[in-house]
C-alpha cells in the first residue's frame, strides 16, 4: 500500500516575513584607526617619539600601519611635539655664574612644545628626523639670561652660553655697543615676558663672567660667517690679548676639533673606501655647519663624539706617521690653509 503525502504538506505555504534584526554598528578597532593616515597624524601630534615606538612594537598590525616605509615614519616623527631633550641637555651642560643670584636675573629656557607666551619654531632634525624646537637645537650662542636695568634710562643686561660649554658669557645687544644702525633696530626686551626672542646668535659676546683674562667683545655675525678654511679664530689683532682670545676660546676649540692631518696616500685610501673627498679648499663657516642645519642637541653630541673617535692620532701628523701632508676639514673634506693648532 502506497503512502500518500498529506494534503497539508502539499498545500502551498506562505513565506514568513523575516523581521530585520537591528544591531549596533560595529566600531572601528584601534588598528583600523591607526591605518587611517589622517587619523594617525592627529594621534601622533600628541605623542612623544618613545610613545610612537612603543605603539609600533606592540603588535605587527601597528608596526605595518605606522612603518609601511621609511619615509612614512620620518614624516610622522616630524609632526610630533618636540620631546624637550635639548632643554635637558642644556641644563646638564650650562652652569650659571656666581653672579646670577646676586642680581635680579631671570633664566628662560623653555621647550617650544610648552611655551605659551611666544611662538617657537619647530622643524624635523636633519639627522634623526624627530621634531625639534628652536630651543632644543644647536646654536652657536644661546642667549637665555636676562637682568633687569637698575634705572629707566639704563639698558638691561643679557647673557648666555657658547654652544654646550659650561661658562656663562655676557651678550651685548646692538644698543650696548652704539652701532650705527641701532636707530632702526628696536631695543632688546625681556624674552621671559614678551613675545620676542630669545636673541640667539645675535649681538656680541664678551669674556666669560668668571674669566680673569681680558678680550674685546666680538661680533657674533662676523664669527658665524668667517671662512674657516682660510682663517682661524686663534689670532687676535690686539697685542695685549692672548691667542686665542678668551672671548673666542670655546668656539676656537670647536673649529679646531674638525681638523685632521692626512698624507696624500692615506687620503687616496680613504677616498677608495667610499668617503666623499672633495679636492678643493675648505670654505666652511659656523653658520653653515650649525645654524643652517636644524640639528637637535642629541645628534649634535653624537656628531662631536664620533669626530673625536675618528682618527685620534691625525692631529699634527698623518696617522701612518708621515709628516708630509695637509690639514683636512672633516666637515667638508676640503683642504684647510695653515697648520693644525695643537
Protein Blocks (a to p, Z undefined) as FASTA:
>chain_A
ZZdddfklmpccddddddddddddddddfklmmmpmklmmmmmmmccfklmmmmmmmpmk
lmmmmmmbfklmmmmmmmmccehlmmmmmmmmpccdfklmmpccddddddfklcckbccd
ddddfklopacdfklmccfbdcfbdcddfbfkbccdddddehjafbdcddddfklnopak
lmmpccdddfklpcgdjdehiajddddfklcbdcddddfklmmmpcfklgcfkbccbfkb
ccddfklmmmmmmmmmmpccddfklmmmmmmnopacdddddfbdfklmmmmpccdfklmm
mmmmmmmmgokllmmbcfkopabdcdddfklopacehjddZZ
